[in-house]
Amino acid sequence: MTDPLDEPGYLTPAQRLVVDAPPDFLLTACPGSGKTRTAGARFVVRAQAGDRVAATSYTNIGVDQIREVISSELGRTVGPESFIGTVHKFLLQYVFYPFAHIVMGCSSPHLVDAENAGDDVRLNGDNRWRAPLGGFRFRPDGSLLYCGKSLPGWSRDQITAAGSAEAAIMKRRAAARGRATFDDAMYWSLRVLRDVPGAAAAVAGRFDELLVDEAQDTSELQLACLTELSGTGRLRSLVLVGDVDQSIYAFQGATPQGVHRLVADRGMRSVPLVENHRSSQLICDVAVHFCSRDQPDVAVGEHADFTARPEIVFYDPAQPTTATDHFLGRIAALGIDPTTTTVLARNNALVTLLNNQAERVECAPRPKALGRAVMALRHGTAGRHDLVAVDKIIAYAAWGEADSLDGLDPEGRRQVRNATIDLITAAPALGLPLQQWIRDAAVVLRGVASELVAVPVRRSGDVLRSAADQGDVVAGDYFTRPSPGFAARSVHDVKGATREAVLVVARGRTSPYRPPEAETWTAHLRGEQVPPEHAEEQRILYVALTRARKYCAIALPTNTSTAVIDSLQRAGFLRRRIEGG
Ligand SMILES: Nc1ncnc2c1ncn2[C@@H]1O[C@H](COP(=O)(O)OP(=O)(O)OP(=O)(O)O)[C@@H](O)[C@H]1O
């Protein structure tokens, strides 16, 4: 069988140049430019040349995609001298677990959920006002910033000022007992790299190349860690891959400027990829109005000449699901299979409404993942993703972290997978009320986790947590997946993904203080100043539109202002008149 890397069509000349480029560069890549394919190919070529390569990405989805290129497209395995995983996992594995005890002052560090970080923090020492400890995040200089859920009458800056001193004491106490949240672990890793002699050089020298995909999303603390590794002079090659226009994680401390600083400090070259293999030219032509580039990307893929114009459709704000109905009609007319499309919304409340789940109760992610896997198995539709989700629940229960799976040998993994099958097959009947189902499932979980380890680290009731208001809902009804084509999702969920068609549903006005989403998205088109927090909203729209190969549309509430509609039309969207719209 020929190696895909030798086939002329697999990589374009521009992509091949990136694969073979000398060390140390920033790859700036437009949406659909094949940066994941290029990164995967570079990994393979460097590894084949004998280099030890660490390929990281900000999200698990990003990591899965690089793995997919390496193993499915290029048919390679990843040897133990190399690494593929999130930046977070990289820092945990090579910095936090081996060294953090030194800076935390504990015997062995472990991770805790942000919700279980510790007691609430009193604001200004006043017992009546409390903020969750997990909501305070370390900055690289050791100060704290409140990023948690809002409190009535308090801005986040006020909570930071009123709670940071006490939160700092509590976090240091927790550290002395070995406890750190996911986010704190990045701070303690940074402290290791800065303060533990030789640690940064040892980690930097462990690999010949460190490749960071989705670099624009790397958090402030992670970027500071990369800067420390770079500063040792032992990191032979750093390759940052990203697109600042797709930076949508500012709320987790990501700063596109931070990437540019690192690039400048290290004197890295910038290499661009500007051909879009995903979308039609018509989609590229509208998308350019929502990014910082002034020229549209050049569509070169299979659907470059697809003739469906991006459109505006309208929906009744009292019934957002009408947006989905219009979309269904359009894609049927275009001959697009609905299961290859997606409906996106910025806001989770709107996602819920679009999925017709408004009346439904809340359910924590782990019991939901288990329930869906049980449901899928009973319908014969369970996929790898369902089983992996349950593997992670079991690993979390047994060893305290879902990530422990990665440290297991093949036999250990086989045992976990057997436990997964046991848990799914022995799960309670789906006709039970949801709350009862979760409680009974927790009992089964305790049994299977104790088969793996004598004393599971987590209480099964904490792993699978039920809630008081779940009693009225039948578990089976709750876990039924909405039909795959029309499960609305948040834009963050589909980052890096490709769909045949995309509908982005804009939320109308929900408060006197917050403009309707479409107004924010189009402010710059109407010549208005865009504050930084709104710039991120525009990037979110940009990410959403650029997921589409053939057709994209924006659904606006019928009461959207003419100025907004006109600005979208000027950007190239076709206004579609629909019955009743
Ligand atoms: N040289 C190529 N020839 C044909 N198809 C390609 C080529 N490179 C990439 N593609 C295809 O284009 C699509 C987008 O590629 P990929 O997911 O790697 O892009 P990306 O740059 O990571 O996108 P984004 O930044 O928008 O997430 C994929 O379907 C991929 O298989």
The ligand as a Gaussian input file, in Angstrom:
#p B3LYP/6-31G(d) Opt

LIG

0 1
 N       -4.576000      18.921000       0.843000
 C       -5.852000      18.650000       1.044000
 N       -6.583000      18.105000       0.068000
 C       -7.879000      17.798000       0.249000
 N       -8.548000      18.018000       1.399000
 C       -7.881000      18.572000       2.405000
 C       -6.502000      18.926000       2.300000
 N       -6.107000      19.442000       3.481000
 C       -7.195000      19.432000       4.272000
 N       -8.254000      18.908000       3.643000
 C       -9.619000      18.719000       4.165000
 O      -10.147000      19.986000       4.501000
 C      -10.949000      19.909000       5.675000
 C      -10.429000      20.861000       6.727000
 O       -9.172000      20.384000       7.173000
 P       -8.712000      20.516000       8.691000
 O       -9.790000      20.032000       9.593000
 O       -7.360000      19.929000       8.819000
 O       -8.655000      22.083000       8.733000
 P       -8.294000      23.064000       9.896000
 O       -7.336000      24.035000       9.314000
 O       -7.864000      22.330000      11.114000
 O       -9.690000      23.777000      10.110000
 P      -10.214000      24.747000      11.278000
 O       -9.086000      25.637000      11.702000
 O      -11.303000      25.517000      10.609000
 O      -10.745000      23.866000      12.344000
 C      -10.899000      18.463000       6.135000
 O      -12.036000      17.812000       5.634000
 C       -9.622000      17.938000       5.486000
 O       -9.677000      16.550000       5.243000

